[in-house]
Amino acid sequence: MFLTITTTGSTDRPATDLGFLLHKHPDKSQQFSTAHGTAHVFYPEADAERCTAALLLEVDPIALVRRSRGKGRGGAPDSALGQYVNDRPYAASSLLAVALRSVLASAMKGQCAARPELVGRAIPLRIEVPVLPARGGAELVRALFEPLGWAVLAEPVPLDETFPEWGDSRYVRLVLEGEGTLAEALRHLYVLLPVLDDAKHYWVASDEVDKLLRAGEGWLEDHPEQRLIVGRYLARRWALTRRAMERLELERLAESDDVAAEELDNAVDEEADTEDKPVPLAVQRREAILAVLRAERATRVLDLGCGQGQLVGALLKEGQFTEIVGVDVSMRALHEARRRLRLDRMSERQSERVRLVQGSLAYTDSRLKGYDAAVLSEVVEHVDPARLPALEYAVFGAARPRTVVVTTPNVEYNVRWESLPAGHVRHADHRFEWTREEFRQWARKVAERHGYGVTFGPVGPDDPEVGPPTQLAHFRVQGEDSSGVKGEDSKGADRGGAGRGGSVTGKEVAA
């Protein structure tokens, strides 16, 4: 991927001053290692009248795949191939935006110790990006850049010049011309390149709000497409988007009143202001599970694949649950759960409510029979598909609790997490991740085979296009009134899920 920055000058103000602003000497070709390949900065032309600086990012697609350490979504061959065959090495994206920030950080901040008088000087600029993904087309490109004072050429790239009847691709050749400071131009590119691509290759965390507001200072507050920019830049993470929009509005009001933003933002005690803090998905998942178990009036609960005991700890806090059994194949995980739960410090009455047991969900286990409810939270995706029928029988056929709650990732939502390159799952140990329809087909067939009814519900923000980040199925033995998660009642169809492998040892971690 590639972009060029060109300026013109004269003998009194040579164009080669661009080298001072970029902190890159025009007579040298330099290269820099980045997390995703090698960035090169060089000057195709450099004299007093005209100077062009080029940034070329050589993306290593193999390194991208290895770094993620994930497997293709669902194990499908085309998905696996998509990890290696994609537009990332060729089209400007968040990869190029990150390279701008790391290679030209001082220029973006407006720092130039050698020639500080150059920083605030408006200079003629021509910026060209030969291949830019534009989800929204040339019209959106103009809507984003023209309000910032740029003359915009957004020329659609044909799918194949040999076959013009095939039409245009989703890419454009972008040329921006205008006059302004280099730092401001770089900040425009840093924000708007990934916005037009509408995809980021890295996890969008809460610090992205600060990055956006720093790069958008002075222009984003009044941009007519502000909401679209903020939403796409923050990967449609609604809590982060709301926080950014509120801060931008605060900045706008402060500017109109000629006061500092901090003076306006004093109505709420900082320590009490937790409303805007996003709730972690793991917490939302536990709350959704607890809501089902409360509604089912379950008292004796199995946490199958309990890991380090986070759900067990949440169950212990509620008096409704009188017997809680955590099961995992990993003794290491069970010992860590014991430590986290502080079982050795519990009162005798409290410790009598909980047991941690080693066992495999791929085998029937008489210790698991007779419970009100069982939970498989983020477990099935860790099991090889060939072992899913064994898990199904062990839980639904042999143990047969009255209620079963299953949660698993929704692979369709992964596009909203741009830290995940296309074709990758969320964790290296995931054997697969299901779409909403695949999960429902599996759950309906399991329910039909074993005499359960099943309803479905979202966990986390329910995106209108790709659904929620986590999907939940609530199974209930038929013939009893159903309650708990709202959703559509269903029966019938398949695709697998199972607990973690291993053998039953009969060992128990005493409470």
WORASUL-V785513 format. One record per residue. N is the residue number from 1. RES is the residue in one letter. OMEGA is omega in degrees with one decimal (NA if undefined). NEAR is the number of other C-alpha atoms within 12 Angstrom. Layout:
N:RES:OMEGA:NEAR + N:RES:OMEGA:NEAR
//
This chain:
1:M:-160.0:35 + 2:F:167.8:34 + 3:L:177.3:39 + 4:T:176.1:34 + 5:I:-176.6:41 + 6:T:172.9:38 + 7:T:177.5:39 + 8:T:-177.5:30 + 9:G:-178.6:23 + 10:S:179.8:17 + 11:T:-179.4:13 + 12:D:179.1:11 + 13:R:-173.2:22 + 14:P:178.9:22 + 15:A:-179.2:31 + 16:T:170.9:35 + 17:D:176.1:38 + 18:L:179.3:43 + 19:G:176.4:38 + 20:F:-178.1:28 + 21:L:-179.1:38 + 22:L:-176.2:41 + 23:H:-179.9:30 + 24:K:-174.7:31 + 25:H:-178.2:21 + 26:P:-177.7:28 + 27:D:-176.2:18 + 28:K:168.4:18 + 29:S:-175.1:20 + 30:Q:176.7:22 + 31:Q:-174.0:20 + 32:F:176.3:23 + 33:S:174.3:19 + 34:T:-177.5:25 + 35:A:-172.4:25 + 36:H:178.8:32 + 37:G:-177.2:26 + 38:T:177.3:26 + 39:A:178.7:34 + 40:H:172.8:30 + 41:V:179.8:34 + 42:F:-174.8:31 + 43:Y:176.6:31 + 44:P:176.4:22 + 45:E:-178.1:25 + 46:A:170.4:27 + 47:D:-173.4:25 + 48:A:-174.9:21 + 49:E:-176.5:21 + 50:R:-179.2:29 + 51:C:178.8:36 + 52:T:173.5:36 + 53:A:-178.7:43 + 54:A:172.5:38 + 55:L:179.5:38 + 56:L:177.7:37 + 57:L:175.4:39 + 58:E:-179.2:30 + 59:V:177.7:32 + 60:D:-176.7:27 + 61:P:178.3:28 + 62:I:178.8:22 + 63:A:177.6:20 + 64:L:-178.9:32 + 65:V:-177.8:31 + 66:R:-177.3:18 + 67:R:-179.0:23 + 68:S:178.5:29 + 69:R:-179.9:21 + 70:G:177.3:29 + 71:K:179.1:35 + 72:G:-180.0:33 + 73:R:177.1:36 + 74:G:-179.8:33 + 75:G:-177.8:25 + 76:A:-178.2:19 + 77:P:-178.6:15 + 78:D:177.5:18 + 79:S:179.2:24 + 80:A:178.4:23 + 81:L:179.7:20 + 82:G:176.7:24 + 83:Q:-174.4:34 + 84:Y:-176.7:26 + 85:V:179.4:21 + 86:N:-174.0:22 + 87:D:-172.1:26 + 88:R:179.1:36 + 89:P:-168.4:30 + 90:Y:-171.5:25 + 91:A:179.4:35 + 92:A:-174.9:44 + 93:S:176.8:41 + 94:S:175.5:42 + 95:L:178.8:42 + 96:L:178.1:44 + 97:A:178.2:43 + 98:V:176.3:31 + 99:A:175.7:37 + 100:L:-176.9:41 + 101:R:-176.0:28 + 102:S:-176.2:25 + 103:V:-176.6:31 + 104:L:-174.8:36 + 105:A:-178.2:25 + 106:S:178.4:25 + 107:A:-179.6:32 + 108:M:179.0:33 + 109:K:-178.3:31 + 110:G:-179.8:28 + 111:Q:176.7:24 + 112:C:-175.8:27 + 113:A:-177.3:16 + 114:A:-178.5:16 + 115:R:-174.5:19 + 116:P:-178.8:17 + 117:E:-178.8:17 + 118:L:-169.1:28 + 119:V:-176.1:29 + 120:G:-176.4:20 + 121:R:174.3:22 + 122:A:-179.4:22 + 123:I:176.1:32 + 124:P:-176.7:30 + 125:L:170.4:34 + 126:R:-179.0:32 + 127:I:-179.7:36 + 128:E:173.7:32 + 129:V:-172.9:36 + 130:P:-177.8:27 + 131:V:-178.1:33 + 132:L:173.5:43 + 133:P:-178.1:38 + 134:A:177.1:36 + 135:R:-172.2:25 + 136:G:173.3:24 + 137:G:-177.2:26 + 138:A:180.0:29 + 139:E:178.6:21 + 140:L:177.6:30 + 141:V:179.5:39 + 142:R:-179.2:28 + 143:A:-179.6:27 + 144:L:-172.0:37 + 145:F:-176.1:38 + 146:E:177.1:25 + 147:P:179.4:21 + 148:L:175.6:32 + 149:G:-179.1:22 + 150:W:164.0:28 + 151:A:-167.6:24 + 152:V:166.4:28 + 153:L:177.5:26 + 154:A:-172.4:34 + 155:E:-179.4:27 + 156:P:177.4:28 + 157:V:-179.1:26 + 158:P:176.3:19 + 159:L:177.7:16 + 160:D:-178.3:14 + 161:E:179.7:13 + 162:T:-178.7:9 + 163:F:-176.8:10 + 164:P:-179.6:12 + 165:E:177.4:11 + 166:W:177.7:12 + 167:G:-175.2:15 + 168:D:174.4:21 + 169:S:177.3:24 + 170:R:-178.2:28 + 171:Y:175.3:32 + 172:V:166.9:35 + 173:R:-174.2:30 + 174:L:172.4:38 + 175:V:176.4:31 + 176:L:175.9:36 + 177:E:179.3:28 + 178:G:179.9:28 + 179:E:-179.5:24 + 180:G:179.0:26 + 181:T:179.4:30 + 182:L:-177.6:40 + 183:A:-179.7:38 + 184:E:179.0:34 + 185:A:179.9:40 + 186:L:178.7:39 + 187:R:174.3:36 + 188:H:-178.5:40 + 189:L:-177.3:44 + 190:Y:-179.0:37 + 191:V:-166.9:46 + 192:L:176.4:44 + 193:L:177.2:42 + 194:P:176.7:38 + 195:V:179.6:39 + 196:L:176.1:43 + 197:D:-178.3:38 + 198:D:177.2:34 + 199:A:173.4:39 + 200:K:-176.4:37 + 201:H:-177.4:35 + 202:Y:-179.4:31 + 203:W:179.3:24 + 204:V:-178.9:32 + 205:A:-174.2:27 + 206:S:-180.0:25 + 207:D:176.9:17 + 208:E:176.2:27 + 209:V:179.7:33 + 210:D:178.7:23 + 211:K:-179.9:23 + 212:L:-176.6:39 + 213:L:175.9:35 + 214:R:-178.5:26 + 215:A:-177.8:31 + 216:G:-177.2:37 + 217:E:176.3:25 + 218:G:179.6:21 + 219:W:-176.8:29 + 220:L:-176.6:34 + 221:E:-174.8:31 + 222:D:-178.3:24 + 223:H:-178.5:26 + 224:P:178.3:19 + 225:E:-175.1:25 + 226:Q:-175.2:31 + 227:R:179.0:26 + 228:L:-179.3:27 + 229:I:-177.5:39 + 230:V:-178.1:42 + 231:G:-179.0:32 + 232:R:-178.8:37 + 233:Y:-178.9:45 + 234:L:172.3:43 + 235:A:178.4:38 + 236:R:171.5:34 + 237:R:-164.0:35 + 238:W:179.6:29 + 239:A:178.8:27 + 240:L:179.4:31 + 241:T:179.3:34 + 242:R:-179.9:23 + 243:R:179.9:30 + 244:A:-179.6:38 + 245:M:178.7:32 + 246:E:179.2:23 + 247:R:176.6:29 + 248:L:177.8:32 + 249:E:177.9:24 + 250:L:178.2:26 + 251:E:-179.7:30 + 252:R:179.1:24 + 253:L:-179.9:21 + 254:A:179.5:19 + 255:E:-179.2:20 + 256:S:178.7:15 + 257:D:179.9:13 + 258:D:175.4:14 + 259:V:176.6:15 + 260:A:-179.1:16 + 261:A:-178.9:21 + 262:E:-179.2:17 + 263:E:178.4:16 + 264:L:-174.0:20 + 265:D:-176.9:20 + 266:N:-175.6:14 + 267:A:-175.6:11 + 268:V:175.7:13 + 269:D:-176.6:10 + 270:E:-177.4:13 + 271:E:-179.2:9 + 272:A:-173.8:11 + 273:D:-179.7:14 + 274:T:-173.1:13 + 275:E:-174.3:15 + 276:D:-179.2:19 + 277:K:-177.9:20 + 278:P:177.7:22 + 279:V:-179.8:21 + 280:P:-178.4:18 + 281:L:179.4:23 + 282:A:178.1:23 + 283:V:177.8:19 + 284:Q:179.8:24 + 285:R:179.2:35 + 286:R:179.4:33 + 287:E:178.7:26 + 288:A:178.8:34 + 289:I:179.7:42 + 290:L:179.7:36 + 291:A:177.9:26 + 292:V:-176.9:35 + 293:L:176.8:39 + 294:R:-177.8:25 + 295:A:179.2:21 + 296:E:-178.4:32 + 297:R:177.5:24 + 298:A:176.5:35 + 299:T:-179.0:30 + 300:R:-166.8:34 + 301:V:172.6:45 + 302:L:170.1:46 + 303:D:-173.3:49 + 304:L:-170.7:48 + 305:G:-168.8:46 + 306:C:179.1:44 + 307:G:-175.8:34 + 308:Q:167.0:28 + 309:G:-179.0:37 + 310:Q:179.3:28 + 311:L:177.0:40 + 312:V:178.5:43 + 313:G:178.6:33 + 314:A:178.5:29 + 315:L:-179.5:36 + 316:L:-177.8:33 + 317:K:-176.8:18 + 318:E:-175.1:22 + 319:G:179.7:19 + 320:Q:-172.8:21 + 321:F:-172.4:30 + 322:T:178.1:26 + 323:E:-175.9:31 + 324:I:179.9:40 + 325:V:174.3:45 + 326:G:-177.2:49 + 327:V:174.6:46 + 328:D:179.5:42 + 329:V:-175.0:34 + 330:S:175.4:32 + 331:M:178.9:29 + 332:R:178.7:19 + 333:A:-179.5:25 + 334:L:176.9:36 + 335:H:177.0:30 + 336:E:176.5:21 + 337:A:178.6:35 + 338:R:-179.8:32 + 339:R:-178.4:21 + 340:R:-178.8:21 + 341:L:-178.6:29 + 342:R:-177.7:22 + 343:L:-178.2:29 + 344:D:-179.7:19 + 345:R:-177.5:14 + 346:M:171.8:18 + 347:S:-178.9:13 + 348:E:-179.1:12 + 349:R:-179.6:15 + 350:Q:-176.7:25 + 351:S:178.1:24 + 352:E:-178.1:20 + 353:R:-169.5:31 + 354:V:170.7:41 + 355:R:173.5:37 + 356:L:-170.9:44 + 357:V:174.1:39 + 358:Q:178.5:37 + 359:G:179.0:38 + 360:S:179.1:36 + 361:L:177.0:49 + 362:A:-179.4:35 + 363:Y:175.1:32 + 364:T:-175.0:26 + 365:D:-176.4:29 + 366:S:-179.9:18 + 367:R:-174.8:28 + 368:L:-177.5:37 + 369:K:170.0:23 + 370:G:-178.7:24 + 371:Y:179.8:30 + 372:D:-172.0:32 + 373:A:173.6:41 + 374:A:-179.5:46 + 375:V:170.9:49 + 376:L:-175.6:43 + 377:S:179.6:44 + 378:E:-178.1:42 + 379:V:-169.3:39 + 380:V:-177.1:44 + 381:E:178.9:44 + 382:H:-173.2:35 + 383:V:175.1:32 + 384:D:-178.0:27 + 385:P:-178.6:29 + 386:A:-177.7:21 + 387:R:-179.3:27 + 388:L:177.8:33 + 389:P:178.6:30 + 390:A:177.0:29 + 391:L:-178.8:38 + 392:E:-178.1:38 + 393:Y:-178.1:27 + 394:A:-176.7:31 + 395:V:-171.5:46 + 396:F:-177.5:45 + 397:G:-174.5:28 + 398:A:-178.7:24 + 399:A:174.1:30 + 400:R:173.3:34 + 401:P:-179.1:35 + 402:R:-177.8:39 + 403:T:173.4:46 + 404:V:176.1:46 + 405:V:179.4:49 + 406:V:171.1:49 + 407:T:-179.4:46 + 408:T:179.3:46 + 409:P:171.5:42 + 410:N:-173.9:39 + 411:V:-179.6:37 + 412:E:-177.3:34 + 413:Y:-174.7:37 + 414:N:179.0:37 + 415:V:178.6:34 + 416:R:175.7:37 + 417:W:-170.5:31 + 418:E:168.4:34 + 419:S:-179.3:29 + 420:L:173.1:34 + 421:P:-177.8:42 + 422:A:177.6:38 + 423:G:-176.6:36 + 424:H:175.6:42 + 425:V:-170.6:40 + 426:R:-177.0:40 + 427:H:-175.7:25 + 428:A:-177.6:21 + 429:D:178.3:22 + 430:H:178.7:32 + 431:R:179.0:35 + 432:F:166.9:41 + 433:E:-172.8:46 + 434:W:164.5:41 + 435:T:177.8:28 + 436:R:-178.1:31 + 437:E:178.6:21 + 438:E:179.6:26 + 439:F:-178.2:38 + 440:R:176.9:37 + 441:Q:179.2:26 + 442:W:-175.5:32 + 443:A:-179.1:47 + 444:R:179.8:32 + 445:K:176.1:28 + 446:V:-179.5:41 + 447:A:-177.9:36 + 448:E:-176.9:26 + 449:R:-171.0:23 + 450:H:173.9:29 + 451:G:176.6:26 + 452:Y:163.5:34 + 453:G:-177.9:35 + 454:V:171.9:43 + 455:T:-175.2:35 + 456:F:177.7:37 + 457:G:178.3:36 + 458:P:169.9:35 + 459:V:-174.7:36 + 460:G:-177.7:30 + 461:P:-177.1:27 + 462:D:-177.6:22 + 463:D:-177.2:22 + 464:P:-178.6:12 + 465:E:-171.4:15 + 466:V:177.5:23 + 467:G:-176.3:26 + 468:P:176.9:32 + 469:P:178.9:38 + 470:T:177.7:41 + 471:Q:-174.9:43 + 472:L:173.7:45 + 473:A:-179.9:45 + 474:H:179.1:46 + 475:F:176.5:50 + 476:R:179.5:42 + 477:V:-176.8:30 + 478:Q:-178.0:23 + 479:G:176.3:10 + 480:E:-178.9:14 + 481:D:-179.5:17 + 482:S:174.2:27 + 483:S:178.7:27 + 484:G:-174.1:31 + 485:V:174.5:33 + 486:K:178.1:20 + 487:G:-176.8:21 + 488:E:176.3:21 + 489:D:-174.9:26 + 490:S:170.7:26 + 491:K:164.2:27 + 492:G:156.1:24 + 493:A:-165.3:20 + 494:D:173.3:24 + 495:R:-162.0:31 + 496:G:175.0:36 + 497:G:-179.9:46 + 498:A:178.7:43 + 499:G:-175.3:47 + 500:R:-173.6:38 + 501:G:-179.3:29 + 502:G:179.7:22 + 503:S:177.7:20 + 504:V:179.7:25 + 505:T:-177.8:19 + 506:G:179.2:22 + 507:K:179.3:20 + 508:E:175.2:24 + 509:V:-172.5:29 + 510:A:176.3:20 + 511:A:NA:29
//
